[in-house]
């Protein structure tokens, strides 16, 4: 790719196309010190900033940023090298945030908190990591009290579904997904039509990596309640991670 084509590159057309074009441009650099190299680096930097603005996220290629950081450092362009490292951190933070947010959906706030904390530390400017971390930690603080209250409710009224459901949710929050499953089963036994109990059990199964079982449960929910958002989201996640495990 020549410099003219690089300057005219429309980054909004294709993230992959942009990555390929920038990768080719980096491949044409020598040591970054010549006037031509410096101009190419300047244009690459501009295109990367255009990606940030267009997609509100960095170009999804840590390999490119790593390679570019090395060239920029050798050429004495410290600002560009620092920018590249920040983007590498942001890409990794996005990945950890996604995993943490997924664990939050599963109800496992212990694992979610660890992942979200890592994301927030990697990229302090991440738009969601700190917010979701605060949400997760608030749930963890309340979990012990919720469990005690639910167990007291079960002792007083063992046939009340909500008490079993609340106990199972508290256990999930504390990362005890396996322990929560029979509690959900008891809630479903008491109320076979409880969408909440079935959906939360499906999320717990996903958190344990039992995606095939979760798919069956979410599909069952959607047969009777097609508008269930938790079942739709759970099904999408189960099918995605089931195929990519």
QUIPE-V148940 format. One record per run of one state. SS is the DSSP state (H for helix, E for strand, - for the rest). FROM is the first residue (numbers start at 0). TO is the last residue. If there is no record, write none. Layout:
BEGIN
SS/FROM/TO  SS/FROM/TO
END
This chain:
BEGIN
-/0/1  H/2/7  -/8/13  H/14/26  -/27/33  H/34/54  -/55/60  H/61/73  -/74/76  H/77/105  -/106/107  H/108/121  -/122/127  H/128/155  -/156/159  H/160/172  -/173/175  H/176/189  -/190/193  H/194/206  -/207/209  H/210/223  -/224/227  H/228/243  -/244/244
END
